[in-house]
């Protein structure tokens, strides 16, 4: 017997205030961000469930979409973005004023070059993996839309492909980008596959 579960991980669109290391700051979507997410979900809508981060830049759109597809929204706090510590609320340009190489070094080694006060990468990875596995158990055999953040999508991809989370920031996820991951169970064996990763806006 074979069971196939599909997750569509949708990143939120642009929030008010534009591009910055927002982390767990709860800025709402901008008008552009709403448009990006509506465009990303305007074609096929194959989902049987919607799951969202609790942060408003994800949850507000999830609620709008749920009304149009007649599906409830399940909120999972473990799908919130990583906490960026002292980088929260700052643009890349602001962060690089003190050290021009700090963001490059962070992406290359997000464990050894973590911002002060940031959530440990192992903790972030652990909570996303726990959510991923719980969702797989809860929605086995279904096609699920997960509205979340770039960091969450990176962690999910690393887990699916067996990559160490330290490699995650080599994966680029644009605003309203979509990653489809398929989980197949056959003869007691499991295969997680990244089907595609759209660039987004």
PyMOL commands that place a pseudoatom at each C-alpha (Angstrom):
pseudoatom trace, name=CA, resn=UNK, resi=1, chain=A, elem=C, hetatm=0, pos=[0.000, 0.000, 0.000]
pseudoatom trace, name=CA, resn=UNK, resi=2, chain=A, elem=C, hetatm=0, pos=[1.262, 3.482, -0.889]
pseudoatom trace, name=CA, resn=UNK, resi=3, chain=A, elem=C, hetatm=0, pos=[0.396, 6.767, 0.829]
pseudoatom trace, name=CA, resn=UNK, resi=4, chain=A, elem=C, hetatm=0, pos=[1.359, 10.130, -0.658]
pseudoatom trace, name=CA, resn=UNK, resi=5, chain=A, elem=C, hetatm=0, pos=[1.170, 13.381, 1.301]
pseudoatom trace, name=CA, resn=UNK, resi=6, chain=A, elem=C, hetatm=0, pos=[1.933, 16.724, -0.354]
pseudoatom trace, name=CA, resn=UNK, resi=7, chain=A, elem=C, hetatm=0, pos=[2.886, 19.958, 1.391]
pseudoatom trace, name=CA, resn=UNK, resi=8, chain=A, elem=C, hetatm=0, pos=[2.825, 23.285, -0.434]
pseudoatom trace, name=CA, resn=UNK, resi=9, chain=A, elem=C, hetatm=0, pos=[4.892, 25.696, 1.658]
pseudoatom trace, name=CA, resn=UNK, resi=10, chain=A, elem=C, hetatm=0, pos=[3.929, 29.253, 0.703]
pseudoatom trace, name=CA, resn=UNK, resi=11, chain=A, elem=C, hetatm=0, pos=[6.027, 32.151, 1.940]
pseudoatom trace, name=CA, resn=UNK, resi=12, chain=A, elem=C, hetatm=0, pos=[4.187, 35.338, 2.895]
pseudoatom trace, name=CA, resn=UNK, resi=13, chain=A, elem=C, hetatm=0, pos=[4.319, 38.343, 0.562]
pseudoatom trace, name=CA, resn=UNK, resi=14, chain=A, elem=C, hetatm=0, pos=[6.048, 41.649, 1.250]
pseudoatom trace, name=CA, resn=UNK, resi=15, chain=A, elem=C, hetatm=0, pos=[5.118, 43.128, 4.657]
pseudoatom trace, name=CA, resn=UNK, resi=16, chain=A, elem=C, hetatm=0, pos=[4.611, 46.793, 5.473]
pseudoatom trace, name=CA, resn=UNK, resi=17, chain=A, elem=C, hetatm=0, pos=[8.059, 48.355, 5.787]
pseudoatom trace, name=CA, resn=UNK, resi=18, chain=A, elem=C, hetatm=0, pos=[9.620, 46.368, 2.958]
pseudoatom trace, name=CA, resn=UNK, resi=19, chain=A, elem=C, hetatm=0, pos=[12.510, 43.958, 3.083]
pseudoatom trace, name=CA, resn=UNK, resi=20, chain=A, elem=C, hetatm=0, pos=[14.247, 43.566, 6.443]
pseudoatom trace, name=CA, resn=UNK, resi=21, chain=A, elem=C, hetatm=0, pos=[15.238, 40.973, 9.014]
pseudoatom trace, name=CA, resn=UNK, resi=22, chain=A, elem=C, hetatm=0, pos=[11.788, 40.931, 10.551]
pseudoatom trace, name=CA, resn=UNK, resi=23, chain=A, elem=C, hetatm=0, pos=[11.952, 37.636, 12.414]
pseudoatom trace, name=CA, resn=UNK, resi=24, chain=A, elem=C, hetatm=0, pos=[9.118, 37.574, 14.921]
pseudoatom trace, name=CA, resn=UNK, resi=25, chain=A, elem=C, hetatm=0, pos=[8.127, 41.240, 14.595]
pseudoatom trace, name=CA, resn=UNK, resi=26, chain=A, elem=C, hetatm=0, pos=[4.469, 41.025, 13.599]
pseudoatom trace, name=CA, resn=UNK, resi=27, chain=A, elem=C, hetatm=0, pos=[4.226, 43.466, 10.686]
pseudoatom trace, name=CA, resn=UNK, resi=28, chain=A, elem=C, hetatm=0, pos=[1.138, 43.023, 8.448]
pseudoatom trace, name=CA, resn=UNK, resi=29, chain=A, elem=C, hetatm=0, pos=[1.240, 42.507, 4.700]
pseudoatom trace, name=CA, resn=UNK, resi=30, chain=A, elem=C, hetatm=0, pos=[1.579, 45.530, 2.440]
pseudoatom trace, name=CA, resn=UNK, resi=31, chain=A, elem=C, hetatm=0, pos=[-0.773, 45.954, -0.514]
pseudoatom trace, name=CA, resn=UNK, resi=32, chain=A, elem=C, hetatm=0, pos=[2.006, 44.555, -2.690]
pseudoatom trace, name=CA, resn=UNK, resi=33, chain=A, elem=C, hetatm=0, pos=[2.305, 41.575, -0.358]
pseudoatom trace, name=CA, resn=UNK, resi=34, chain=A, elem=C, hetatm=0, pos=[-1.422, 40.831, -0.603]
pseudoatom trace, name=CA, resn=UNK, resi=35, chain=A, elem=C, hetatm=0, pos=[-1.200, 41.009, -4.390]
pseudoatom trace, name=CA, resn=UNK, resi=36, chain=A, elem=C, hetatm=0, pos=[1.814, 38.674, -4.453]
pseudoatom trace, name=CA, resn=UNK, resi=37, chain=A, elem=C, hetatm=0, pos=[0.052, 36.020, -2.374]
pseudoatom trace, name=CA, resn=UNK, resi=38, chain=A, elem=C, hetatm=0, pos=[-3.201, 36.273, -4.305]
pseudoatom trace, name=CA, resn=UNK, resi=39, chain=A, elem=C, hetatm=0, pos=[-1.284, 35.836, -7.552]
pseudoatom trace, name=CA, resn=UNK, resi=40, chain=A, elem=C, hetatm=0, pos=[0.638, 32.842, -6.178]
pseudoatom trace, name=CA, resn=UNK, resi=41, chain=A, elem=C, hetatm=0, pos=[-2.619, 31.037, -5.325]
pseudoatom trace, name=CA, resn=UNK, resi=42, chain=A, elem=C, hetatm=0, pos=[-4.787, 32.144, -8.245]
pseudoatom trace, name=CA, resn=UNK, resi=43, chain=A, elem=C, hetatm=0, pos=[-4.403, 29.001, -10.375]
pseudoatom trace, name=CA, resn=UNK, resi=44, chain=A, elem=C, hetatm=0, pos=[-4.861, 25.480, -9.053]
pseudoatom trace, name=CA, resn=UNK, resi=45, chain=A, elem=C, hetatm=0, pos=[-6.081, 25.132, -5.466]
pseudoatom trace, name=CA, resn=UNK, resi=46, chain=A, elem=C, hetatm=0, pos=[-5.720, 21.418, -4.753]
pseudoatom trace, name=CA, resn=UNK, resi=47, chain=A, elem=C, hetatm=0, pos=[-5.596, 21.662, -0.965]
pseudoatom trace, name=CA, resn=UNK, resi=48, chain=A, elem=C, hetatm=0, pos=[-7.653, 19.757, 1.558]
pseudoatom trace, name=CA, resn=UNK, resi=49, chain=A, elem=C, hetatm=0, pos=[-6.238, 21.688, 4.543]
pseudoatom trace, name=CA, resn=UNK, resi=50, chain=A, elem=C, hetatm=0, pos=[-4.604, 25.035, 5.343]
pseudoatom trace, name=CA, resn=UNK, resi=51, chain=A, elem=C, hetatm=0, pos=[-2.012, 25.465, 8.111]
pseudoatom trace, name=CA, resn=UNK, resi=52, chain=A, elem=C, hetatm=0, pos=[-0.449, 28.805, 9.038]
pseudoatom trace, name=CA, resn=UNK, resi=53, chain=A, elem=C, hetatm=0, pos=[2.164, 30.512, 11.130]
pseudoatom trace, name=CA, resn=UNK, resi=54, chain=A, elem=C, hetatm=0, pos=[0.536, 32.652, 13.836]
pseudoatom trace, name=CA, resn=UNK, resi=55, chain=A, elem=C, hetatm=0, pos=[2.200, 35.831, 12.546]
pseudoatom trace, name=CA, resn=UNK, resi=56, chain=A, elem=C, hetatm=0, pos=[-0.192, 38.188, 10.774]
pseudoatom trace, name=CA, resn=UNK, resi=57, chain=A, elem=C, hetatm=0, pos=[1.748, 38.388, 7.499]
pseudoatom trace, name=CA, resn=UNK, resi=58, chain=A, elem=C, hetatm=0, pos=[0.849, 34.723, 7.048]
pseudoatom trace, name=CA, resn=UNK, resi=59, chain=A, elem=C, hetatm=0, pos=[-2.344, 34.286, 9.035]
pseudoatom trace, name=CA, resn=UNK, resi=60, chain=A, elem=C, hetatm=0, pos=[-4.345, 37.175, 7.567]
pseudoatom trace, name=CA, resn=UNK, resi=61, chain=A, elem=C, hetatm=0, pos=[-3.939, 35.790, 4.052]
pseudoatom trace, name=CA, resn=UNK, resi=62, chain=A, elem=C, hetatm=0, pos=[-4.605, 32.232, 5.225]
pseudoatom trace, name=CA, resn=UNK, resi=63, chain=A, elem=C, hetatm=0, pos=[-7.942, 33.393, 6.621]
pseudoatom trace, name=CA, resn=UNK, resi=64, chain=A, elem=C, hetatm=0, pos=[-8.831, 35.208, 3.389]
pseudoatom trace, name=CA, resn=UNK, resi=65, chain=A, elem=C, hetatm=0, pos=[-7.976, 32.139, 1.331]
pseudoatom trace, name=CA, resn=UNK, resi=66, chain=A, elem=C, hetatm=0, pos=[-9.849, 29.830, 3.685]
pseudoatom trace, name=CA, resn=UNK, resi=67, chain=A, elem=C, hetatm=0, pos=[-13.047, 31.771, 3.070]
pseudoatom trace, name=CA, resn=UNK, resi=68, chain=A, elem=C, hetatm=0, pos=[-12.743, 31.336, -0.701]
pseudoatom trace, name=CA, resn=UNK, resi=69, chain=A, elem=C, hetatm=0, pos=[-11.919, 27.615, -0.633]
pseudoatom trace, name=CA, resn=UNK, resi=70, chain=A, elem=C, hetatm=0, pos=[-14.187, 26.728, 2.323]
pseudoatom trace, name=CA, resn=UNK, resi=71, chain=A, elem=C, hetatm=0, pos=[-11.424, 25.227, 4.458]
pseudoatom trace, name=CA, resn=UNK, resi=72, chain=A, elem=C, hetatm=0, pos=[-10.620, 26.041, 8.098]
pseudoatom trace, name=CA, resn=UNK, resi=73, chain=A, elem=C, hetatm=0, pos=[-7.178, 27.346, 9.103]
pseudoatom trace, name=CA, resn=UNK, resi=74, chain=A, elem=C, hetatm=0, pos=[-5.099, 25.392, 11.594]
pseudoatom trace, name=CA, resn=UNK, resi=75, chain=A, elem=C, hetatm=0, pos=[-2.538, 27.641, 13.340]
pseudoatom trace, name=CA, resn=UNK, resi=76, chain=A, elem=C, hetatm=0, pos=[0.759, 26.112, 14.467]
pseudoatom trace, name=CA, resn=UNK, resi=77, chain=A, elem=C, hetatm=0, pos=[2.996, 28.389, 16.570]
pseudoatom trace, name=CA, resn=UNK, resi=78, chain=A, elem=C, hetatm=0, pos=[6.035, 26.272, 15.665]
pseudoatom trace, name=CA, resn=UNK, resi=79, chain=A, elem=C, hetatm=0, pos=[5.818, 27.662, 12.126]
pseudoatom trace, name=CA, resn=UNK, resi=80, chain=A, elem=C, hetatm=0, pos=[6.703, 31.215, 13.230]
pseudoatom trace, name=CA, resn=UNK, resi=81, chain=A, elem=C, hetatm=0, pos=[9.870, 32.692, 11.734]
pseudoatom trace, name=CA, resn=UNK, resi=82, chain=A, elem=C, hetatm=0, pos=[13.204, 32.333, 13.517]
pseudoatom trace, name=CA, resn=UNK, resi=83, chain=A, elem=C, hetatm=0, pos=[14.047, 34.996, 16.080]
pseudoatom trace, name=CA, resn=UNK, resi=84, chain=A, elem=C, hetatm=0, pos=[16.881, 37.167, 14.712]
pseudoatom trace, name=CA, resn=UNK, resi=85, chain=A, elem=C, hetatm=0, pos=[17.926, 38.789, 17.983]
pseudoatom trace, name=CA, resn=UNK, resi=86, chain=A, elem=C, hetatm=0, pos=[19.594, 42.182, 17.532]
pseudoatom trace, name=CA, resn=UNK, resi=87, chain=A, elem=C, hetatm=0, pos=[18.954, 42.035, 13.766]
pseudoatom trace, name=CA, resn=UNK, resi=88, chain=A, elem=C, hetatm=0, pos=[15.173, 42.121, 14.186]
pseudoatom trace, name=CA, resn=UNK, resi=89, chain=A, elem=C, hetatm=0, pos=[13.589, 45.089, 12.435]
pseudoatom trace, name=CA, resn=UNK, resi=90, chain=A, elem=C, hetatm=0, pos=[16.796, 46.075, 10.626]
pseudoatom trace, name=CA, resn=UNK, resi=91, chain=A, elem=C, hetatm=0, pos=[17.537, 46.140, 6.912]
pseudoatom trace, name=CA, resn=UNK, resi=92, chain=A, elem=C, hetatm=0, pos=[20.584, 44.444, 5.457]
pseudoatom trace, name=CA, resn=UNK, resi=93, chain=A, elem=C, hetatm=0, pos=[22.126, 47.866, 4.817]
pseudoatom trace, name=CA, resn=UNK, resi=94, chain=A, elem=C, hetatm=0, pos=[21.717, 48.864, 8.468]
pseudoatom trace, name=CA, resn=UNK, resi=95, chain=A, elem=C, hetatm=0, pos=[23.230, 45.603, 9.693]
pseudoatom trace, name=CA, resn=UNK, resi=96, chain=A, elem=C, hetatm=0, pos=[26.228, 45.824, 7.346]
pseudoatom trace, name=CA, resn=UNK, resi=97, chain=A, elem=C, hetatm=0, pos=[27.198, 49.314, 8.546]
pseudoatom trace, name=CA, resn=UNK, resi=98, chain=A, elem=C, hetatm=0, pos=[28.999, 47.784, 11.518]
pseudoatom trace, name=CA, resn=UNK, resi=99, chain=A, elem=C, hetatm=0, pos=[30.406, 44.794, 9.625]
pseudoatom trace, name=CA, resn=UNK, resi=100, chain=A, elem=C, hetatm=0, pos=[30.099, 44.625, 5.815]
pseudoatom trace, name=CA, resn=UNK, resi=101, chain=A, elem=C, hetatm=0, pos=[30.723, 40.853, 5.825]
pseudoatom trace, name=CA, resn=UNK, resi=102, chain=A, elem=C, hetatm=0, pos=[28.377, 39.853, 8.639]
pseudoatom trace, name=CA, resn=UNK, resi=103, chain=A, elem=C, hetatm=0, pos=[25.386, 38.788, 6.523]
pseudoatom trace, name=CA, resn=UNK, resi=104, chain=A, elem=C, hetatm=0, pos=[27.538, 36.859, 4.061]
pseudoatom trace, name=CA, resn=UNK, resi=105, chain=A, elem=C, hetatm=0, pos=[29.235, 35.099, 6.986]
pseudoatom trace, name=CA, resn=UNK, resi=106, chain=A, elem=C, hetatm=0, pos=[25.874, 34.361, 8.598]
pseudoatom trace, name=CA, resn=UNK, resi=107, chain=A, elem=C, hetatm=0, pos=[24.518, 32.748, 5.435]
pseudoatom trace, name=CA, resn=UNK, resi=108, chain=A, elem=C, hetatm=0, pos=[27.725, 30.744, 5.010]
pseudoatom trace, name=CA, resn=UNK, resi=109, chain=A, elem=C, hetatm=0, pos=[27.756, 29.607, 8.651]
pseudoatom trace, name=CA, resn=UNK, resi=110, chain=A, elem=C, hetatm=0, pos=[24.520, 30.461, 10.487]
pseudoatom trace, name=CA, resn=UNK, resi=111, chain=A, elem=C, hetatm=0, pos=[25.694, 28.636, 13.613]
pseudoatom trace, name=CA, resn=UNK, resi=112, chain=A, elem=C, hetatm=0, pos=[29.110, 30.235, 14.084]
pseudoatom trace, name=CA, resn=UNK, resi=113, chain=A, elem=C, hetatm=0, pos=[27.994, 33.714, 12.955]
pseudoatom trace, name=CA, resn=UNK, resi=114, chain=A, elem=C, hetatm=0, pos=[24.635, 34.012, 14.660]
pseudoatom trace, name=CA, resn=UNK, resi=115, chain=A, elem=C, hetatm=0, pos=[23.285, 37.491, 15.582]
pseudoatom trace, name=CA, resn=UNK, resi=116, chain=A, elem=C, hetatm=0, pos=[23.399, 38.263, 19.289]
pseudoatom trace, name=CA, resn=UNK, resi=117, chain=A, elem=C, hetatm=0, pos=[20.239, 37.066, 21.009]
pseudoatom trace, name=CA, resn=UNK, resi=118, chain=A, elem=C, hetatm=0, pos=[19.030, 35.062, 18.013]
pseudoatom trace, name=CA, resn=UNK, resi=119, chain=A, elem=C, hetatm=0, pos=[17.139, 31.818, 18.461]
pseudoatom trace, name=CA, resn=UNK, resi=120, chain=A, elem=C, hetatm=0, pos=[19.663, 28.940, 18.236]
pseudoatom trace, name=CA, resn=UNK, resi=121, chain=A, elem=C, hetatm=0, pos=[19.540, 27.295, 14.829]
pseudoatom trace, name=CA, resn=UNK, resi=122, chain=A, elem=C, hetatm=0, pos=[19.187, 23.823, 16.361]
pseudoatom trace, name=CA, resn=UNK, resi=123, chain=A, elem=C, hetatm=0, pos=[16.125, 24.984, 18.319]
pseudoatom trace, name=CA, resn=UNK, resi=124, chain=A, elem=C, hetatm=0, pos=[14.549, 26.539, 15.227]
pseudoatom trace, name=CA, resn=UNK, resi=125, chain=A, elem=C, hetatm=0, pos=[15.220, 23.460, 13.123]
pseudoatom trace, name=CA, resn=UNK, resi=126, chain=A, elem=C, hetatm=0, pos=[13.867, 21.233, 15.875]
pseudoatom trace, name=CA, resn=UNK, resi=127, chain=A, elem=C, hetatm=0, pos=[10.539, 23.032, 16.181]
pseudoatom trace, name=CA, resn=UNK, resi=128, chain=A, elem=C, hetatm=0, pos=[9.992, 23.159, 12.408]
pseudoatom trace, name=CA, resn=UNK, resi=129, chain=A, elem=C, hetatm=0, pos=[10.821, 19.458, 12.066]
pseudoatom trace, name=CA, resn=UNK, resi=130, chain=A, elem=C, hetatm=0, pos=[8.437, 18.624, 14.933]
pseudoatom trace, name=CA, resn=UNK, resi=131, chain=A, elem=C, hetatm=0, pos=[5.666, 20.593, 13.191]
pseudoatom trace, name=CA, resn=UNK, resi=132, chain=A, elem=C, hetatm=0, pos=[6.453, 18.944, 9.835]
pseudoatom trace, name=CA, resn=UNK, resi=133, chain=A, elem=C, hetatm=0, pos=[6.256, 15.441, 11.296]
pseudoatom trace, name=CA, resn=UNK, resi=134, chain=A, elem=C, hetatm=0, pos=[3.075, 16.192, 13.235]
pseudoatom trace, name=CA, resn=UNK, resi=135, chain=A, elem=C, hetatm=0, pos=[1.441, 17.619, 10.111]
pseudoatom trace, name=CA, resn=UNK, resi=136, chain=A, elem=C, hetatm=0, pos=[2.440, 14.522, 8.174]
pseudoatom trace, name=CA, resn=UNK, resi=137, chain=A, elem=C, hetatm=0, pos=[0.778, 12.334, 10.786]
pseudoatom trace, name=CA, resn=UNK, resi=138, chain=A, elem=C, hetatm=0, pos=[-2.335, 14.519, 11.010]
pseudoatom trace, name=CA, resn=UNK, resi=139, chain=A, elem=C, hetatm=0, pos=[-2.838, 14.985, 7.258]
pseudoatom trace, name=CA, resn=UNK, resi=140, chain=A, elem=C, hetatm=0, pos=[-1.427, 11.733, 5.849]
pseudoatom trace, name=CA, resn=UNK, resi=141, chain=A, elem=C, hetatm=0, pos=[-2.578, 11.207, 2.280]
pseudoatom trace, name=CA, resn=UNK, resi=142, chain=A, elem=C, hetatm=0, pos=[-3.750, 14.804, 1.833]
pseudoatom trace, name=CA, resn=UNK, resi=143, chain=A, elem=C, hetatm=0, pos=[-2.518, 17.916, 0.003]
pseudoatom trace, name=CA, resn=UNK, resi=144, chain=A, elem=C, hetatm=0, pos=[-1.836, 20.676, 2.523]
pseudoatom trace, name=CA, resn=UNK, resi=145, chain=A, elem=C, hetatm=0, pos=[-1.052, 24.372, 2.117]
pseudoatom trace, name=CA, resn=UNK, resi=146, chain=A, elem=C, hetatm=0, pos=[1.359, 25.656, 4.774]
pseudoatom trace, name=CA, resn=UNK, resi=147, chain=A, elem=C, hetatm=0, pos=[1.595, 29.469, 4.928]
pseudoatom trace, name=CA, resn=UNK, resi=148, chain=A, elem=C, hetatm=0, pos=[4.864, 30.364, 6.596]
pseudoatom trace, name=CA, resn=UNK, resi=149, chain=A, elem=C, hetatm=0, pos=[8.225, 32.118, 6.299]
pseudoatom trace, name=CA, resn=UNK, resi=150, chain=A, elem=C, hetatm=0, pos=[11.435, 31.810, 4.305]
pseudoatom trace, name=CA, resn=UNK, resi=151, chain=A, elem=C, hetatm=0, pos=[13.313, 30.393, 7.285]
pseudoatom trace, name=CA, resn=UNK, resi=152, chain=A, elem=C, hetatm=0, pos=[10.630, 27.794, 7.982]
pseudoatom trace, name=CA, resn=UNK, resi=153, chain=A, elem=C, hetatm=0, pos=[10.610, 26.725, 4.329]
pseudoatom trace, name=CA, resn=UNK, resi=154, chain=A, elem=C, hetatm=0, pos=[14.402, 26.422, 4.365]
pseudoatom trace, name=CA, resn=UNK, resi=155, chain=A, elem=C, hetatm=0, pos=[14.272, 24.196, 7.456]
pseudoatom trace, name=CA, resn=UNK, resi=156, chain=A, elem=C, hetatm=0, pos=[11.543, 22.016, 5.931]
pseudoatom trace, name=CA, resn=UNK, resi=157, chain=A, elem=C, hetatm=0, pos=[13.555, 21.552, 2.735]
pseudoatom trace, name=CA, resn=UNK, resi=158, chain=A, elem=C, hetatm=0, pos=[16.708, 20.675, 4.681]
pseudoatom trace, name=CA, resn=UNK, resi=159, chain=A, elem=C, hetatm=0, pos=[14.764, 18.098, 6.694]
pseudoatom trace, name=CA, resn=UNK, resi=160, chain=A, elem=C, hetatm=0, pos=[13.101, 16.618, 3.604]
pseudoatom trace, name=CA, resn=UNK, resi=161, chain=A, elem=C, hetatm=0, pos=[16.406, 16.258, 1.756]
pseudoatom trace, name=CA, resn=UNK, resi=162, chain=A, elem=C, hetatm=0, pos=[18.541, 15.226, 4.723]
pseudoatom trace, name=CA, resn=UNK, resi=163, chain=A, elem=C, hetatm=0, pos=[20.661, 18.388, 4.611]
pseudoatom trace, name=CA, resn=UNK, resi=164, chain=A, elem=C, hetatm=0, pos=[22.195, 19.905, 7.743]
pseudoatom trace, name=CA, resn=UNK, resi=165, chain=A, elem=C, hetatm=0, pos=[20.362, 23.095, 8.770]
pseudoatom trace, name=CA, resn=UNK, resi=166, chain=A, elem=C, hetatm=0, pos=[23.642, 24.998, 8.447]
pseudoatom trace, name=CA, resn=UNK, resi=167, chain=A, elem=C, hetatm=0, pos=[23.166, 24.740, 4.670]
pseudoatom trace, name=CA, resn=UNK, resi=168, chain=A, elem=C, hetatm=0, pos=[19.718, 26.348, 4.776]
pseudoatom trace, name=CA, resn=UNK, resi=169, chain=A, elem=C, hetatm=0, pos=[20.700, 29.876, 3.804]
pseudoatom trace, name=CA, resn=UNK, resi=170, chain=A, elem=C, hetatm=0, pos=[21.985, 28.651, 0.467]
pseudoatom trace, name=CA, resn=UNK, resi=171, chain=A, elem=C, hetatm=0, pos=[18.287, 28.195, -0.396]
pseudoatom trace, name=CA, resn=UNK, resi=172, chain=A, elem=C, hetatm=0, pos=[16.641, 31.381, -1.672]
pseudoatom trace, name=CA, resn=UNK, resi=173, chain=A, elem=C, hetatm=0, pos=[12.889, 31.826, -1.167]
pseudoatom trace, name=CA, resn=UNK, resi=174, chain=A, elem=C, hetatm=0, pos=[11.313, 34.994, -2.563]
pseudoatom trace, name=CA, resn=UNK, resi=175, chain=A, elem=C, hetatm=0, pos=[8.188, 36.773, -1.378]
pseudoatom trace, name=CA, resn=UNK, resi=176, chain=A, elem=C, hetatm=0, pos=[5.183, 34.509, -2.052]
pseudoatom trace, name=CA, resn=UNK, resi=177, chain=A, elem=C, hetatm=0, pos=[7.565, 31.772, -3.196]
pseudoatom trace, name=CA, resn=UNK, resi=178, chain=A, elem=C, hetatm=0, pos=[6.221, 28.224, -3.080]
pseudoatom trace, name=CA, resn=UNK, resi=179, chain=A, elem=C, hetatm=0, pos=[7.985, 24.943, -2.286]
pseudoatom trace, name=CA, resn=UNK, resi=180, chain=A, elem=C, hetatm=0, pos=[6.176, 21.654, -2.916]
pseudoatom trace, name=CA, resn=UNK, resi=181, chain=A, elem=C, hetatm=0, pos=[7.359, 18.667, -0.901]
pseudoatom trace, name=CA, resn=UNK, resi=182, chain=A, elem=C, hetatm=0, pos=[5.980, 15.173, -1.414]
pseudoatom trace, name=CA, resn=UNK, resi=183, chain=A, elem=C, hetatm=0, pos=[6.164, 12.390, 1.186]
pseudoatom trace, name=CA, resn=UNK, resi=184, chain=A, elem=C, hetatm=0, pos=[5.642, 8.853, -0.053]
pseudoatom trace, name=CA, resn=UNK, resi=185, chain=A, elem=C, hetatm=0, pos=[5.213, 5.826, 2.197]
pseudoatom trace, name=CA, resn=UNK, resi=186, chain=A, elem=C, hetatm=0, pos=[5.493, 2.483, 0.424]
pseudoatom trace, name=CA, resn=UNK, resi=187, chain=A, elem=C, hetatm=0, pos=[6.205, -0.966, 1.870]
pseudoatom trace, name=CA, resn=UNK, resi=188, chain=A, elem=C, hetatm=0, pos=[7.112, 0.626, 5.188]
pseudoatom trace, name=CA, resn=UNK, resi=189, chain=A, elem=C, hetatm=0, pos=[9.725, 2.900, 3.594]
pseudoatom trace, name=CA, resn=UNK, resi=190, chain=A, elem=C, hetatm=0, pos=[9.535, 6.680, 3.310]
pseudoatom trace, name=CA, resn=UNK, resi=191, chain=A, elem=C, hetatm=0, pos=[10.757, 9.073, 0.619]
pseudoatom trace, name=CA, resn=UNK, resi=192, chain=A, elem=C, hetatm=0, pos=[10.600, 12.881, 1.013]
pseudoatom trace, name=CA, resn=UNK, resi=193, chain=A, elem=C, hetatm=0, pos=[11.095, 14.764, -2.275]
pseudoatom trace, name=CA, resn=UNK, resi=194, chain=A, elem=C, hetatm=0, pos=[11.325, 18.444, -3.182]
pseudoatom trace, name=CA, resn=UNK, resi=195, chain=A, elem=C, hetatm=0, pos=[9.091, 18.647, -6.241]
pseudoatom trace, name=CA, resn=UNK, resi=196, chain=A, elem=C, hetatm=0, pos=[9.787, 22.309, -7.037]
pseudoatom trace, name=CA, resn=UNK, resi=197, chain=A, elem=C, hetatm=0, pos=[10.702, 25.643, -5.505]
pseudoatom trace, name=CA, resn=UNK, resi=198, chain=A, elem=C, hetatm=0, pos=[9.222, 28.715, -7.198]
pseudoatom trace, name=CA, resn=UNK, resi=199, chain=A, elem=C, hetatm=0, pos=[11.151, 31.954, -6.998]
pseudoatom trace, name=CA, resn=UNK, resi=200, chain=A, elem=C, hetatm=0, pos=[8.309, 34.186, -5.885]
pseudoatom trace, name=CA, resn=UNK, resi=201, chain=A, elem=C, hetatm=0, pos=[8.362, 37.962, -6.165]
for i in range(1, 201): cmd.bond("trace and resi %d" % i, "trace and resi %d" % (i + 1))
show_as sticks, trace
zoom trace
